[in-house]
Amino acid sequence: MAPDSAAIRARAFAAASKSGSWHAHDTRLTVVAVMGIAIIIVLISWARMHPFLALVAGSAFVGLASGVPLSKVIPNFESGVGSTLMEVGLLIALGAMLGKLLAESGGAASIVDTLVDRSGPRLVPWTIALAAMIVALPMFFEIGLVLLLPIIVLVARRSELPLMRVAIPGLAGLSALHGLIPPHPGPLIAIGALHADLGITLGLGIAVAVPSVIISGPLFGIVAARWVPVAAPASAGGVDLANERLGAGVGRPPRFSVAFGTILFPVVLMLAKAAADIVWDNSPKDRARVVFDFIGEPLCALFLAVLLAMVTFGYAVGFNSATIRDKLGEGLLPIASILLIVGAGGGFKQTLIGAGLGESIAKIANNSGLSVSVIAYLLALALRVGTGSATVATTTAAGIIAPLANGLPSTHLALLALAIGAGSLFLSHVNDAGFWLVNQSFRLTIAETFKTWSVMECLLSVVAFGFVSLLWAVT
């Protein structure tokens, strides 16, 4: 039986009740926060400033204009950067290493080729969506996108399907997992901020992601292909696809079962941790539970997955130790900018929190009559549109909404994290690096990119939140 919604809201907003009535300072904070987000948008979209610098500038404006003591402006920002990178920085690095080995060994091509070869042309969009979700499990979104772009174009050329019939399902699979499924940084941050259970969030996230990808991927791909009837380009991601086969330079590319198993390995470890927590719920000091808790932590799980990949995607395909070392190092090069942007996003979030915006948002929520999940979704949506980053939106929204989550049951805490993740996927546009990556890689015009990629992101966000709301109502 679903808990009484009024009782849930009362418990959820209990932490906000001490904030009292709305004051002029709350209005000032709200205006300053909106202006700070607007500054970031203008600097990224119009001035073409690097997102890291734009986030630093926006944070400085919010800190100085909100009335925070000057001595706390920089410490607040630094605290946010440090705590964010402490949680996700190492995971991003490990994901980049794993993704590099997956790409260079031909493992990704093995997964996709096997799935496509076993399906006819009508099932290709569905197999690409499945392949994208598999490949995206351990990887940061931009890494997975760069990895799959050549594969998507190659499959479209081979199957002779319109590009968008193949591309949209793949992009939907990548995006959904990035926003909803740990160990991706955004979901992990939301889980940590809300003190949600990792295993419950992972299970519910999969339950939400699968139907959301079906609707916004293969089904919407039919419509997108009619709106933008373009053919696959001859190259993508720097790879000439006219005469080349991905992974052709590897002597012994991994079999499908090996590649598939390596990609799923960290997820299996995290699920094992969740199962152990249930089995040994009353025995926190049980040795088996301690072991499973250790290896199931995202950092440990991904580290062990990289060690496994060094064998399955490295030595087993003919790479020597020096080659594996070099490829792992090359995998880290593209993520320097990502780490800085993610860290600055955490700094911006902490600047807002340090200024007291969380308490102001709590006052609005306490008097709005809206469900805390709706508030979380709309807040993440606004931040996504404003900053262009799903991870920044999740980081900021989770930090602000955390005081409202006190007293919620574990299932609703997990769904609240997923509501934030769904909001963080809404409307990728010109301030998002993913928008330009899709635009350039698929040789689309700006209008074509909006009609396909941007619309898909909006649809994915709304559909995912619809399923979150449905689960919220029945649990």
Buried (B, 14 or more C-beta within 10 A) or exposed (E): EEEEEEEBBEBBBBBBEEBEEEEEBBEBBBEBBEBBBEBBBBBBBEEEBBBBBBBBBBBBBBBBBBEBEEEBBBBBBEBBBBBBBEBBBBBBBBBBBBBBBBBBBBBBBBBBBBBBEEBEEEBBBBBBBBBBBBBBBBBBBBBBBBBBBBBBBBBBBBBEBBBBBBBBBBBBBBBBBBBBBBBBBBBBBBBBBBEBBBBBBBBBBBBBBBBBBBBBBBBBBEBBBEEBEBEBBEBBBEBEBEEEEBBEEBEEBBBBEBBBBBBBBBBEBBBBBBEBBEEBEEEEEBEEBBEBBEBBBBBBBBBBBBEBBBBBBBEBBEBEEEBBEBBBEEBBEBBEBBBBBBBBBBBBBBBBBBBBBBBBBBBBBBEEEBBBBBBBBBBBBBBBBBBBBBBBBBBBBBBBBBBBBBBBEBBBBBBBBBBBBBBBBBBBBBBBBBBBBBBEBBBBEEEBBBBBBBBBBBBBBBBBBBBBBEBBEEB
